[in-house]
Amino acid sequence: PTLRILVKPLIASLLPGIDDESSEFQPLTMDLIETLKENLADDSLFWQTCFIVMITNKDRRLGGLIWLTKKLPSLNAVPHLVAKRKKDLEENPTIQKRETLDKKGQRDSALSLLLPNARDIVSPEPGLLIRCLISCLDEDNDIIIQRGILDLLLQRVLLDSPVLQTLVSPKDKELLVMGCCKTMLKRDMSLNRRIWNWLLGPNTNNQQQP
């Protein structure tokens, strides 16, 4: 119980220790955060707290971005789970009809398409994840943070992911898309290229981003 109370200040105090990739202390601090996560024994609380720290404290966003880049699992649909889901629907079409009328069924179906360790990230709901991404796209952030968040979107939260298609509210999805569009006002080609690739889909993302 004590660790649950202290998890937010602990994460906030540790994130600055990993924002320098060249520091000899970064691996040690990464290990400390990982140990905190394991001892907390509540991955959902850990991730939700990380998002809150990044949302509320601009100075923690670079360290938070590095943590997300190294540790955030993909939130895209897993191909073999999609194939299994398609097969189940073909064998039992009533499943889809039932889920259409049942929001919990839609949520459970979307979660079933994700990697097991990704499900805790969007539980109990994915709103904090989306607001964390949006806060890191704000114009008052360093371009390195904006670029890093866009890379995360391109690699791990595609526009057609179950998270954005089903789990988040339409309002949150709109805010994320608008946040990306506002970032284009900087007229930075490295940002704009990433945004267009994310909006248009992975088929346009054939070249490595600078």
N, C-alpha and C positions, 0 to 999 in steps of 0.2 A: 504493500500500500504506500509506503514512504517513497519508493522509487517512482511510482505513478504520479505522485505530487511534484516530484523534483525533475521529472523528465524534460519539461520545457526549458527551465534555466540551464540544465545540463547540456542539452543539445545546442542552445544558444551560445554557451560558453565554449563548446568544442568546435563548432563550424569554422570560426576564424583560423583554427589551427591547421585546416586543410586547404586554405585558399591559395597557398603558394606551392605550385607543383614542384618547384626545385628544392623545397625545404626538406632537410633530413628528418624533420619531425612529422611530416605529413603521413607517412605509413603508420607511424605509432599512433597518431591521432585517429586515423581511419580505423585502426584496430580497437581503439577505445570506444568509438561510436558503435562499432559492430558488437562489442561486448555489452554495451549499454542496451542495445537492441535485443540481444539474446537474453540478458537478465530480466529485461522488462517482460518478456514472454507474451507480448501483445503487439503483433506487427501492425495491426490497424491503428492502435494508439500511437505507436512510434511514427508512422508515416504521416498521420494527421497532424501530429505535433510538429514535425519537420516543416510541413506546409504552412502551418500557422506562424512559425518563427520566420520563414522567408517572406510571408505576406506582410508581417508587422514590423520587420526590421531590415531596412535596406542594406545595412552593413553586413548582414549575414547571408546575402543572396549569392555572392560569389562562392563562398564555401558550400552553401546549399546546392548550387548548380554542380559543383564538382562531385558532391556526394550523389546527386541524382544521375549524373553522367556515368559514374562508376557502378552504381548499385540499383538504379531503377530498372525493373524488368520491363519487357515489352508489354504494352497494353493493347497491341493489335491482336486480331483473331488468329488463333493457331490453325494452320491449314488442315492438319489431320482431324482436329476437333470440328472444324467447319464441315469437312467431308462426312464425318460421323453424324453430325446434326442433319445434314441433307439426307442421308440415308434413312435416319429415323423418321423424318417427315414424309419421305416417300412411302415408307412402310405403314405409317400411321398418320394420315393427313389431319385427323381430328386434333392432334397436338397443337398445330398452328392455330386452329379455330379457337381452341380453349384459351391459348395464350393471348390472342387478340383481345379477349374480354377481360383478361386478368393481368394487371400491372405487375404483380409479384411474379407471375409466370414469365412475363417478358424480361424482367430483371434476372431471374434465375437462368433463363435461356442465354442471355447476353454474358453472364458470368461464366457459364459453362464453356464458352468459346475462348476464355482467357487462360493463360498459364496459371497453375495453382497459386504460385507466390505473388501473382499480380492481383488476385482477388481482394486481398487485404488492403491494398492501396486505395481501392474505390469503395471500401466499406467503412462505416455504414452507408456512406454516400460519397460521390466523387466531387462534390462542389468545392471542397478545399483545394483539391488538386488543380482544378480549373482556375480558381482565383489565384493560386500560387503562380501558375503559368502566366496569367494576365499581368500580375504585379511585376513580374520580371521582364515583361515586354514594354512597360511604361517608358516614356521618353526620358525620365530622369535617371534611368539605369545606364551603366556603361555599355557600350556597343558589344563588348565581349560577352556580357550576360545575355543581351538580346540574341546574339548570334548562337550562343550555347543552347538557349531555350528553343530556338527554331530548329536546331539540329536534333534536339530531343523529340520535338514534334514529328520531324521527318522520319526519324528512325523508330520511334516507339509509341507514338500516338497519332497514327494516320487519321485523316478526316473520316474514313470509312470504318474506323475501329468500333467495336461494340460499345466502348466507353462513350464516344461522341454520338453514335447513332441511337443508342438506347438508354444508357445509364444516366447521362447528364440531362438536366432540364433543357428545353429549347432555349431558354433565356441564357443559361450558362454557355451553351454552344455559340449563340449569337455574340455574346460578350468576347469569347475567345477569338472568333473570326474577325470581329471588329478591332480587337486589340492588335491582331496581325496586320490588318489593313492600315491602322493608324501608324504602325511602325514603318510602313512604306513611305510615309511623309518625310522621313530622313533622307530619302533619295540615295541610300547607300546600296550599291549593286549587290554586295555580298548578302545583305539582308533581303533585298527584294527577290533575288533568285531563289532563296530558300522558301520565302513565302509563296511564290508562284508554284514552286514544285510541290509544296504541301497542299495548296488549294486545288491544283490540277491533278494530283495523284502521283503515285510512284512511277508510272510509266514515263513521266517527264524527267525523272530524277536519275538519269543514266550516267551523269558525270559527277565526279567527286567535287564537293564544295570546297572553295579556297578558305 
